[in-house]
Amino acid sequence: MQPLRAAIFNFAFLSERRKIANISVRNWVQLLLMGLTGVWLWLQFWSLAAGTAACILILNFMYTYAKRARYTTFSPILSDGAFEGPPLAPDEKLAIQGTGRFFSGQKESQLLMAAGELWLQPVGTLAIMLEPAPGLYKYQFVEPKRVEKATLGEVSFAGTKLPAIDLNFSSNWALNDDLFTSDQEALGEAGYKKQTIMLMFNDLDSARRVFDLLV
């Protein structure tokens, strides 16, 4: 089931972005199906017309579902104990890609596979910085003690597969003008909001180092 889901999501993502004569492949497919429906109606082939109309509805549902799932298929990887490699050192940076809600000041954005890096701050907070456009930086900050669930796995996206961490945690960084503050008492418990992000890594060892920090 997962390979089929990944194939559908990959098709949805690529067909929405690839264009022929400045029209997306998705729109070409829909125009073709609408044209066929009109032909079948003109010829009074009612069953064929109903079938192609149903295909249009199914296609639109597929694109909506794929977009809501952020075009990604996540498959968990069973952890076989603590990783024996070196732990993540303070201020050591790892290249990543991120999907989910990220912030600049109090402005939030939903990002999809944006590239960036993460590092462990001396205070113990995991800092994540993405650059969705040149010179535009978005952040998330994760305190390991605020992690509710971290799942190590593999993400399929646009025909590629990458080691990943699916992460649920609570954060109040977006509510503070100073993103790098460590004054948690000033912000208060009431300011914490549930966040869900996904982090993709170039190799499994990097993903395991971060995963062991969070669990």
Residue, then its C-alpha position, 0 to 999 in steps of 0.5 A: m500500500q505504501p509504494l502505491r501511495a508514494a507513487i500517487f503522491n509523486f505523480a500529483f506533485l510532479s504533474e502540478r509543477r511540470k508544464i506543457a505549453n505553459i499549462s500544467v500536466r494536471n490541467w491537461v489531464q483534466l481537460l482531456l477527461m472533460g473533453l472525453t465526457g463531452v464527446w460521450l454525452w454527444l454520442q449518448f454513451w451515458s455509461l462512458a460519460a459517467g465513467t469519465a466524470a467519475c475519473i475527474l472527481i477521483l483525480n481532484f480528490m487525489y490531488t486534494y489528499a496528496k496536498r493535505a499529506r504534503y506529498t510525502t509518504f513516511s515509513p517508520i524504521l524500527s530502532d535497534g537500540a542506541f546509535e553507537g556513533p558520536p552524539l551531536a555536539p553543541d553548535e555542530k551543524l547538520a544539513i537538512q530539509g524541513t516540512g511543516r510550520f516554521f517562523s520568522g518573528q511572529k510570521e509563520s509559513q508552511l514549508l515543503m522540503a525547504a533546505g537548511e541546517l540544524w544545530l544543538q545550542p549550548v542551552g540544550t535547545l535544537a535550533i532549526m533554520l531553513e532558507p525557502a528563498p535566498g536571504l529568507y530564513k525560517y526557524q523552529f526551536v525544539e527543547p528535547k523535554r518538550v518532545e511528545k513523539a519522535t519517529l525515525g523513518e524514511v520519506s518518499f517525496a517526488g521520486t526520492k527517498l530520504p531518512a527522516i524524523d517525524l516530530n511532534f512537540s510543544s513550542n513557544w518560540a513563535l510567540n517571542d520577538d527574540l527567537f534566540t531567548s532562553d528565558q522560558e519563565a517569561l514566556g510561561e507554560a500557557g504560551y506553548k503550542k503543539q507543532t508538527i514538523m518533518l526533518m529529512f537528512n542526507d544519510l541515516d547516521s545523521a538522522r540517528r544522531v538527532f533522533d537519539l537526542l530527542v528521545 
